Amino acid sequence: MNPAQELHQAGQSIWLDSINRKMLNEGTLKRYIDQLAAAGLDRLIISIDSANLAEHELNRGLKGLERRLAKGIAEAKERGLPVQASVTVNRLVGYDELPDTLRRLGFDDVAFSYPRHEPLGSTSLVYGDSNLVDLDRDELLAALDAIDRLRKQFPVLNPRASLAEVARYVRGEPQQVPCVGGYKYFYLDWNLNIWRCEAGTSHWVRCSTSIAFRTSAALAMTA
């Protein structure tokens, strides 16, 4: 039994991350999909930066990506895997055109992520200094409105209550849920500290090594 099968038997979902150009060009990704699908992979999640695939390819530095995306999504569908688009809010997106692009490529639904231009408060390093994600307050609120309108044309996994909570966070209003990640969210860092939220200023508790190892292995595949 390989590690992917062990995770599946333990009730964990698997998320393949760190996909690079070599994996796409040499067919490594296809072999991974075959093995992971056999092990119980239940969803393929692919990042999309823009409704304009030429912009997406330029931003990622991967020529011909649209063709390979469509092929990979079709192969996932052949294995019965739903395919989700993961879109970080940024200046390239093109919300009005996005539903047509996602349908053309074969995506089933889309989830949007909050753009992080700087640390939110915890030890998390999930942020970047790109101008594409350095949105001001009005741009963020306009993006949230666009996402809410988009759900009328294409399935959006972000709940309306979640988008409303993020809008309160952007406006600096009191939040009903103390984390923009949601009430079920938590974050385990490399020091084995558990944080209620990446936007928090203090952590809950430090895990024992054995518990943290099992938890971080799961989070590395599902977070």
N, C-alpha and C positions, 0 to 999 in steps of 0.2 A: 504494500500500500504506500503510495507516495504522499508527500506532505499536503498536497491539495485535497486528496481523498480523506486524509485524517481531519483536516479542517471541516470538510463537508460533514463527516460523521459526527463532529462535535457541534454541529448546528450553526457553523459560521458561513457567511456569504463570502465569495472571493471576488476581489477587484484587482485586475491586472494593471499595474501602474508602470511608469518609467519606460514607455514605448518609444524607441528611437528609430532613426532612419535605417540602420542596418537590419533591425527586426522586420521593418516593412519591406525592404528591398530583397532580402534573402529568404523570405517565407517563414522566418522564425515565429512570427506572430500567429500564422496559420497553424503551426504545430502546437503552439501553446493553447490556442482555442480548442483544437481537437482534444488535447489532454484534459484541459480544464472542464470542457463540456462533459466529458466522460466522468469526471470527478464530481460533477454537480454544480458547475457554474450556472447561475440562474439569471444573469443579466450582464450585458456588455455596455460599458459606459465610455463614451468617446467625447473628448473636448473639442468644442467648436468656438472659434474666436469671432467669426463674422459670417453674415449671410452671403457675402461676396467671397466665394471660395478662392479667388485669386488673392484677395487680401489675407485670407486665412493661411494660404500656402506661403505667402511672402513673410508673414509674421512668424510662422513656424520654421521657415527655411527648408521646406519640403516641396519640391516640384512634383506635379502630377498627383498630388495628394487626393484630389477629388475622385479620380478613377479608382485608386486603391481603397479609399473609404467606402465607396459604393460596393466594391467587390467584397471587402471584409464584412460589411453589414449583411450583404446577401448570403455569405457563407454562415454567418451567425444565425440568420433566419432559418437556413436549412437545418440547423441543429436545434431549432425551437427556442432560440434565445431572444428575448426582447432586447432592443437596443435603445439606450437613452443618450441624448445629447446633454453634455455638461457645459454650460456657458457662464463664464465669469463676466459680470457686468463690466463693459469697457466701451471705449469710444468707437470701436469698429463694428459693433454688433449689427446694427440695421434691423431693428425690431419688426418693422412692417414687412420686410422681405424675408425674414427668417423662417416663417412657417413653410413657404414654398420650397426653400432650400432643404429644410429638414425632411419634408415629404419626398422630394426628389431623390435624396440619398437613402431613404428607407427607414428613418428614425421613427420610433413609436411614441416618444414623449421627450420632454426637455426639463431640466432643472437648472435654476440660475444660482450663482454664488456671489456673495458680497465681494466687491473689489477691495483689496488690501494694499494700500500704498506704503504703509508703515505698520510697526507692531501695534497690536490692539491692547496690549497690557500684560499678557502672559509671556512665557518664554517661546511661544510659537514663532517659527521662521517662515510661515506661509504668507509671504507678502513680497511685493516687488517694487522697484523704483521706476517702473515704466510710466511714461506720461499717459499711456492708454488707460491706466486704472486710477489715475490721480484726478478723480472727479470731485467737483465741488458739490455743495448741498443741493442746489437747484438741479444739477445734472443727475444726481442720484435719485431725487424725487421724481424727475421726469422718466427715468429708466424704470422705476417701480410702477409708475402709471402705465408705461408701455407694456410691461410684462403682464399686468392685469388685463389689458386689452387683448394681448396676444392669445390668452387662454380661450378666447372665443373662436380662434381659428386653428389652434393646435393644443394637444394636451400638455398642460404645465403641472409639474409635480409639486411646486411650492404652494402650500395652502394660502388662501387669501388672508387668513389670520396671521400667518407668518410674515407676509409682505407688509401688512399693516403694522406689525411689531417692529420690523426693520425701519419703516417710515418714521415711527415714533423715535427710534434710536437716532436717525439722521437729523430729525428736527430738534433733538435734545429734550424731548418730552419724557415724562415718567413711563417706564416700561412695565407691562403686565407680566412679562416673562424676563427674568434677569440675564438673558443671553440671546444674542441674535441668532445663535445656532439652533435654538429651540429648547423646550423643557426636558427633552430626553438626551441632550448632548452633553458629552464631557470630553476632556482632552488629557491624554497621558504623555508627559514629556520624557526626554532622554535621561532625566535625573530620577525617574520613577515617581514623579509628583503628579497627582491627579488634580486637574483644574475643573471647576464647574463650567468655565467658559474661557475661550481664548481671549476674550475681551476683559477678563477678570484681572484683579491686581494681587490676588493671593490664592494659593492652592488649598485644596481640602486636606489632603493627607498624602503621606509617602507610602507606596506599596512595598510589600516584601518582595524580594527578588523573584521568587517562584511565581507569585500571583502576577506580578508585572510582566514576566516573560510570557505567560499564557495570554494575558490581556493584550500586550503590545503586538504579539503575533497575529491576533485576531484583528486588531485595529489597523495594522499595516495592510491588511487585505480588504478591509471594509470601510475605512475612514474616508 
